[in-house]
Amino acid sequence: MAGIAAGRVVIVTGAGNGLGRAYALGLAAEGARVVVNDLGVGIHGEDSVSRGAAERVVDEIRAAGGEAVANSDDVADWDAGRRIVQTALDHFGTLHAVVNNAGFVRDRMFVSATPDEWDAVTRVHLRGHFCTSRHAVDYWRAQQKAGNPIDARIVNTSSGAGLQGSVGQSAYSTAKAGIAALTLVQAAELRRYGITANALAPNARTRMTDTAAFGAAMQPKEGQFDIYAPANTAPLVAWLVSEHSTHVTGQVFELLGGKLSLSEGWSDGPSEDRGRTLAPGEVGDIVNRLLASRRPAKPVYGTQ
């Protein structure tokens, strides 16, 4: 197939449903050969009837004339991450990009959160973003050392919850904030090897949003542009994976419908310098002036 991602081999994790499925289908339509990874668990990480979801997406891709292979390994398992990468190499002979999308939520107010829930959420998001990408980077570095040019991509998945926080999602928000920071470090460290790293903060309807309090508001409305359709984010992913995005790294993109935004992230705000050690009694006045002069932050989700 011809397209913006023609010839590229891409791993998409959590690709059995929702955004991951949309990415896999969109990439294949743009000519990529896709490893469709999905463990087949429910939205809270529990075993579910979605086992076989990766195979169903592969069937869709092949029926449309594309190339894909299924993989059901756990992205947060170190050895499984190696197997996911090896799946691409065994079936397609190379690898150009990893799209880290797999994850789940266990919504809980901070005062009710348990260690097991916290560990489960951070494991699938943070460790899950580490394992597969780390093995992919090993492959790309080895190729570069062997004299083969590398033009590789890591596409991570953060969230508005990670960029500004979300009430009732302390573990999820923390993990997604960590992914945004990880993306910055990957971009700085891996550029020398021909590897870029960028992140997404999509606004889309998925199995996770369907069970949330705001899920009803995200349902499509007859006769209107479906701004929350998962397929809206697929073109951005295809472009980031393509050879056209070589110059872009260390960025976090937000997308809602057809509105594409570039996040600016943490940056230096207003300051005052007294040129000496501050006295405790003067700190409050300085802080109040700084708060009054800074640009207002985006509010935490659920506080409006």
C-alpha positions, 0 to 999 in steps of 0.5 A: 500500500502507498501512503505516508508510512509506506515501508515502515514497520511499527509496533502498536501496543494495546492495539486490540481496542479503542485508540490502539486499534485506530492507530493500527488500522490507520497505519496499515492504511498508510502502508505500514506493516504493523505488529498488533500487540494486545494482552486482552484484558479489561479496562481495569487490567482484569482478564476479559472476553477481549482476548483475541482482540489483537487477532481480530484487528489483524484480520481487519488489516489483512482484509483491507489488503494490509500486512499485520501480525498479532502479539499478546505479550505483556508490555510491562514484562521485561522478557515479553518486551523483547518478544514483542520486538522480536515478533517484528523482526521475525515477521518483517525483518526490521523495525522502525517505530514503537507506539506505546499505547497499552494501559488501563485505569483504576479510578480512585480518590487519593484517600481511597487508593490502595498500594496494589491499585497504585502499583498496577496502574503505574506498572502498565503505564510506566514500566510498560512504556519502558520494556518494549521501547528499551528492547527496540532501542537496543536493536536500533543502536546495534544497527547503527553500530553496524553501519546501518542508518537509523530513522526510528520513532518512539511515540508515547501516550501521556494524557491531559490527566498527566499534564494537568492532573485529574480528580479521582485519578492520582495513580493514572495522572502520576503515571501519565506525567511520568511518561511526558517526562520520560519522553523529554529524556528519551528525546535528549538521549536518543537523538544521537542514534537517529531515534526521535521520541514524542508523546500524545495526549489524546482526547478520545472515546475509549473503553476507559472513558465509556465508564467514566462520569463524563462518558455520556458527553463524549458519545457521538451526536447525530449529524455532528462531527464526532470530535471524540472518535479514536480515528481522529488521532490516527493521522497524527500517529501515522505522521509521527511514525513516518520519515517526514517527522525526523526533525520533531522530537521531545514534543507532547501533542494534544488532539481533540477532533481536528484541533491539534495543539502543542503542549509547552510543558513546565517552563520558568515563570515569574521570579524575584531575586533579592540577592541574599538569603530570604527572611521567612517573614518576606517569603509570603509577600514574594509568593503572592506577587509571583502568583498574581503575575504568572500565567494561569495554569490549566485547571485540574480535571474535575475541579470546574 
